[in-house]
Amino acid sequence: MAFKKKQLAKILSELKRFKNPKVELEQYVTPGDVAAELLWNAYLRGDIIEKTVGDLGTGTGVLAIGAMLLGAKKVYALDCDVDALRVAERNAVNLEVNNIVFVQKDVSFFDQKVDTVVMNPPFGCQNKNADRPFLEKACEKADVVYSVHLAQDEVRGFIKRFVEKLGFKVEVFETVSFEIPRQFFFHEKRLERVVVDLYRFEKKVF
Ligand SMILES: C[S@@+](CC[C@H](N)C(=O)[O-])C[C@H]1O[C@@H](n2cnc3c(N)ncnc32)[C@H](O)[C@@H]1O
């Protein structure tokens, strides 16, 4: 392995960010340490190397680029926002990361079968239920999914029920702090902190 987890976190934390983040799309960048934690777990479990990966709601490409750096064969990086995809493409070019296919579509129209999905979907704080099409699509297109959701009892209960109904086992493998630098009008502090769960969903075999 060419990288250590800390090095990966540093590289991902230095990527270019959203120019004008759109509140209605919940455009928060996953911090480098959180992205590295999620990807490193996926890597250790054999879900990245030589795998075809989907990054749903790729934003500035943090998870897509991280997956390629850890040895994925190919990544489909989808976002509905062309401005975000431009930044993601620039980030990939700057790091000379190839084999990322950028797809501009609403997540509901993603039509590519992949081995693994990695994603940090909208939490549904701005548009209620915005996370649902991401969960549905991820479980339709992959047998293994890594995802990020708020670490709250209500959210945990919802994720477990919703994803189990789709035929998947649900595991929270880490709970971590997620820093959001002030970027929207309702942010009062220079740095907001939320706590998130990192999930792995795996399709049940009957
Ligand atoms: C919380 S951000 C995460 C960005 C990036 N994956 C990361 O980890 O830094 C959610 C992303 O989902 C995208 N998004 C929101 N709703 C979407 C939809 N319905 N279809 C496709 N992308 C969407 C947003 O544009 C945004 O880039």
The ligand as an SDF file (V2000), in Angstrom:
LIG
                    3D

 27 29  0  0  0  0  0  0  0  0999 V2000
  -22.9630   16.1560    1.9100 C   0  0  0  0  0  0  0  0  0  0  0  0
  -22.4310   16.4880    0.2750 S   0  0  0  0  0  0  0  0  0  0  0  0
  -21.1350   15.3010    0.1620 C   0  0  0  0  0  0  0  0  0  0  0  0
  -20.1180   15.6390   -0.8940 C   0  0  0  0  0  0  0  0  0  0  0  0
  -18.9730   14.6410   -1.0420 C   0  0  0  0  0  0  0  0  0  0  0  0
  -19.4410   13.2910   -1.3080 N   0  0  0  0  0  0  0  0  0  0  0  0
  -18.0890   14.5830    0.1550 C   0  0  0  0  0  0  0  0  0  0  0  0
  -18.0660   13.5140    0.7840 O   0  0  0  0  0  0  0  0  0  0  0  0
  -17.4220   15.5790    0.4720 O   0  0  0  0  0  0  0  0  0  0  0  0
  -23.7700   15.8050   -0.6800 C   0  0  0  0  0  0  0  0  0  0  0  0
  -23.5980   15.8810   -2.1920 C   0  0  0  0  0  0  0  0  0  0  0  0
  -24.7490   15.2890   -2.8030 O   0  0  0  0  0  0  0  0  0  0  0  0
  -25.1270   16.0580   -3.9340 C   0  0  0  0  0  0  0  0  0  0  0  0
  -26.5690   15.8560   -4.1330 N   0  0  0  0  0  0  0  0  0  0  0  0
  -27.5910   16.2890   -3.3370 C   0  0  0  0  0  0  0  0  0  0  0  0
  -28.7700   15.8580   -3.8120 N   0  0  0  0  0  0  0  0  0  0  0  0
  -28.4930   15.1230   -4.9280 C   0  0  0  0  0  0  0  0  0  0  0  0
  -29.3000   14.3750   -5.8620 C   0  0  0  0  0  0  0  0  0  0  0  0
  -30.6240   14.2890   -5.7030 N   0  0  0  0  0  0  0  0  0  0  0  0
  -28.6890   13.7290   -6.8680 N   0  0  0  0  0  0  0  0  0  0  0  0
  -27.3360   13.7850   -7.0140 C   0  0  0  0  0  0  0  0  0  0  0  0
  -26.5170   14.4750   -6.1710 N   0  0  0  0  0  0  0  0  0  0  0  0
  -27.0930   15.1260   -5.1460 C   0  0  0  0  0  0  0  0  0  0  0  0
  -24.7660   17.4800   -3.5810 C   0  0  0  0  0  0  0  0  0  0  0  0
  -24.5850   18.2960   -4.7230 O   0  0  0  0  0  0  0  0  0  0  0  0
  -23.4870   17.2800   -2.7650 C   0  0  0  0  0  0  0  0  0  0  0  0
  -22.3530   17.3720   -3.5780 O   0  0  0  0  0  0  0  0  0  0  0  0
  1  2  1  0
  2  3  1  0
  2 10  1  0
  3  4  1  0
  4  5  1  0
  5  6  1  0
  5  7  1  0
  7  8  2  0
  7  9  1  0
 10 11  1  0
 11 12  1  0
 11 26  1  0
 12 13  1  0
 13 14  1  0
 13 24  1  0
 14 15  1  0
 14 23  1  0
 15 16  2  0
 16 17  1  0
 17 18  1  0
 17 23  2  0
 18 19  1  0
 18 20  2  0
 20 21  1  0
 21 22  2  0
 22 23  1  0
 24 25  1  0
 24 26  1  0
 26 27  1  0
M  CHG  2   2   1   9  -1
M  END
$$$$
